[in-house]
Amino acid sequence: MSINMKSKLMLLLAFSGLLYKPVAIQAQQNLQFSQYVFNMLSVNPAYAGYKEELFANAIYRKQWVNFPGGPQTGGVSVDGALNASRDNRVGLGLQVMYDKLGPQDATSIYGMYSYRIPLNEDGDKRLCLGVGAGVTQYAIDGNALVYNDDNDPTIPMGRASTWVPDARFGIYYFTSKFYVGASVMDLFSLYTDASRYYWKGYQYKTIRKTQHLYVNAGMMFDLSESIKFKPSILVKEDFKGPTNVDLTALFFIADRLWVGGSYRTGVKIWSKPALDKNLEQLDAASALVQFNITNQFRLGYAYDLTVSKMSSFQSGSHEISIGFLFPGKKARVISPRYF
C-alpha cells in the first residue's frame, strides 16, 4: 500500500469512526441539512402538521465533493394534520433517513406525533408538543475497506450491523409571522450502545451518538408588497463538542421564489474539558434557493462552501430537495405557511 493510499485510508477511518480500541471521543453531531428551514421535521417532532395539508418532501445531500468517503445523506418525509381531530389539533409525520460515511452507514425510520393547541380563533397561532419514536440500523461494511494483507483478521468480512431504538421530544410555538422551538434528540443514547460490533473476537467501535438539544427561532418581515424577509437562527448543542450555530437570511420574492444564504460556525458557550482550546470555529457558508413552481410543487437547492481548513481537500457540498403539498378534498382557508 502506498503512503498516499495509507494517508487516505487513515483519514477515511478517522471520519468513519472505525476504531479498534475505546477512545475519549464518544459523540458525533447529528445529521443536518442546509435546507432544514423549509421543512423542520428533521429537527423537531412538534413541527409535524404545521402545513396542515399533507406535505411530502425528499432531499439528498452530497457533502465534501471529491473527498474520499465523503458523507452522502438522503431522506424522505411526509406529515400533515389529522382532519378527524378537533381543530386539526393532531399532527402526524413519518421520516426515513439514510446516511453513508466511508464504510459506515445508518438507516433510520421515525414516526412523529404532535398535539397542536390553538391559541386564537383562526388557528394560525399554536403551541405544539411533539414526540417521535423510531429505530436506526448502524452498519459497517468491511468490503469497503482497502487493506494491504489478504485475509487481515482485523477487518470484518461483509457487513456488521445492529438495530437500536430511540426517541425525541419537542415544543414548537408559531404565529403567522414568528416561530420558536426547542427539541431534544437521541433520548435513549445514554442507555443504548449502537457502536459495538464483534467479529472473530475483534471489537469495532464507531463514534457514539449522544443527546442533542436544538433551539431555533425565526421571523417574517414585509419589506414591500412583493418582497418579504425571513431571518432565522438554529443552535445545536451536544454538550461535548463545539456548539453549532446556523444563521440564515432569506428573501421571499413575489410569493414564488426563496433566495438567500446561511452561515454555520462552532462556538464555545461554556467550558467543556474535552474540547480542544485551539479548535477551529469556522465551518461553512451556504447559498439557498427554493422555487415554488406551483402552489403545491417546490424545488430547492443549496450549495455549501466550506470555509475551514478542509476547503483545500474538497469542492463544497450540494443539496437538492423536492416538496409536494397535497391539497385536501375539502376546501379550507389556510393562512400562508412561511416556516
Buried (B, 14 or more C-beta within 10 A) or exposed (E): EEEEEEEBBEBBBEBBBBBEEEEEBBBBBBBBBBBBBBBBBBBBBBBBBBBBBBBBBBBBBBBBEEBBBBBBBBBBBBBBBBBEBEEBBBBBBBBBBBBBBBBBBBBBEBBBBBBBEBEEEEBBBBBBBBBBBBEBBBBBBBEBBEEEEEEEEEBBEEBBBBEBEBBBBBBBBBBBBBBBBBBBBBBBBEEBEBBBBEBEEEEBBBBBBBBBBBBBBBBBEEEEEEEBBBBBBBBBBBEBBBBBBBBBEBEBBEEEEBEBBBBBBBEEEEEBEEBEEEEEEBBBBBBBBBEBEEEEEBEBBBBBEBBEEBBEEBEBBBBBBBBBBEEBEEEEEBEEBBB
